[in-house]
């Protein structure tokens, strides 16, 4: 027996749920397939438990038991998971199917159910939202019991005395700060040459200072050599030298993610046509899509972590909303450009950015046209003074003369909350001249935004001739 | 001997400094007169010490000594004051004069110097930036030693065991939360019927819940009757009943501010013209000015707390910037409308608002045209869940159908940082439709902004006929 649905969504994470709820809300018949937990990474092994842990660690006080914090994380995670699972099962117009999906034909899906049987579905539209999983690392001698990834981390019952973290990206940094606050000795090592390689170097510098200040040991350009279980020592290689880490309790591997598309049978989408490929996939970047989430195959969409786009819950949700619009209102004009995806790292201080990355900037325009403004909270805001902030800043890259904002990075308390100001300003093309006219509550970190505009105005108005000349010279110059 | 200046600024607080530095930076000869401390309320008895205290109280941990926190506040305040005083004395083009200023003629000022002598100045422009002082309250039996205002509060060396606060406004609330965290028993009473009368009632409700949760006793519609020094009891009257507060150590009076203009000799501005009045003053509202800071007398300006505008440092600064522009570039067009002044209360949670107040809304349009959207952090954001936020919200008043934002209030962590998003949106007339298209980092409180837009869209699009009818009916209706 084959059931037919208007839309089949594979994966009940943030992105998949957005599509399922969105389509069902419009009265379409939806099947939502999930082999693992409802809520995906975000609810189960990502944002929700990690931010709960970060919040508890921030408020951790002497005399409290860190294991209680770990337990609370697990409890809150489970409670939300149960709630979401219940909700999904009772969503109007949504058939929730627990199992693993596989394409058997272009618009046909076979689900391997948990009882061993299979179920066939056909659909007008199929949305792949299968996410990603942690990339594993084989360290000789290291047992499974000692190894953690973000998938097992939030089941921890006891605080590791010495936690070693492999990696220096978002997850690695967030957990390094949180576990240090709970009382763990934390050591990080990574192949990267600095923390948070995706951010501007100035941000990495601040984060490194804070890592040092909190006595979190860091080793860059380093690889794992082996683990000696009898001595609990981990040896890492850095250049020609070796470093031995002692009394290691747990090793958290946070070196990136692998997109989940191998078992989807994407090659079956055109089984009858011989040489014609199925859904186009890049082994490293995942399922390839255009800005509307459309794959190369009509009526097959992909969103979230399984695609090359930024691997954030908010991106998956935004992509999901666009796919709903595309499927439900195909004739409605949809802005071709994807929205701006901000990013945020909940380290301490937080790092948030929006707009063009350094690489994109270099491709977009000649460096001579860009004026970079930096405002340090310590030196340029009274809030930095009252709150004793040593490190933290707002960096804005703007077009000289016009003040059009191309990129902003904030490092500091509430950076993740403040960045949306710039998302709005960039997407609505609001220049620094207009931003200068606003009044910001005093004393706040966001009053640093006024300083940014103030610095830009002063540099521009006092060198108007020079700025105009530079603008005219570089405006149509090729990116270097 | 009379010295002549292009601009004389009376008062070296935030507003006065903005004008002095601004004019001096443009090469004008400026005299800056201050009888008290450089930095005004903000540095000495306002934002800087209060936010330092709030920050230390927030991070106060068991085992720490609260008196150390009080001492640190005093030290940081003194350090900043000394630094600013030094800077002012060495500002290029600025003559800093310590003393009390008084008009002796329209463009003539006499300064009573600290050594008892006087000095006469004349000026092309005079800017009154004399600020305000705390309103006092005479409670029978209460000694000066037990009484505090924000002017003496930050010289405290020992934490009061029981602090009574008179008032329920911004200062009263900020200090109530801070001292409670440091370990004081705090009791508040006020003539007002709810905390933070200037905010929307929903905000007061949340603040009241948090006051209750922290066991800060509150008594509204209440007045002081008398203090018995021998028993250390304060009696207050509420309706027909009396309440006795026991073991009172200190009484902080925070019942509003009185504007400083009495001793300025404003009546001397036209001494020779008999019946013609001097600079127009309202006994309660202070020196009356237009949106450019101009008084009724040519070349005499007033800014900051001495004027009727919102009594915030950021407002004084913004007014100061406009006055500089007006004096220095009189022919440059200046937007007639004053900028939007946001407000922020650094209670816990913070309360911040921007746009039309409830009273202004009622005068501006018919209530039928307004759609109020409320998003609760607990129910509608995952950040509220991970951080265990019970109370807190975003409330937005928008025009039905068009989604134009008229007002926003945020109650929650980082509300003071998040509000600038709405300052930008309102001042640039960015509708909720456009705000819906933005991507907000997950999981943040500011992702609640997306929910606001989402709720508005849903209510509008699913009732399009009704909304259109309401819009047409009420758009040109008179405010009720």
Interface residues (C-beta under 8 A of the other chain):
Chain A: X14 X42 X47 X48 X51 X52 X55 X61 X62 X63 X76 X80 X312 X313 X314 X315 X317 X318 X335 X339 X340 X341 X342 X343 X344 X352 X382 X383 X385 X386 X387 X388 X414 X416 X417 X418 X419 X420 X421 X423 X424 X425 X427 X428 X430 X434 X435 X437 X438 X439 X440 X441 X442 X443 X444 X445 X446 X447 X449
Chain B: X14 X42 X47 X48 X51 X52 X55 X61 X62 X63 X76 X80 X312 X313 X314 X315 X317 X318 X335 X339 X340 X341 X342 X343 X344 X352 X382 X383 X385 X386 X387 X388 X414 X416 X417 X418 X419 X420 X421 X423 X424 X425 X427 X428 X430 X434 X435 X437 X438 X439 X440 X441 X442 X443 X444 X445 X446 X447 X449
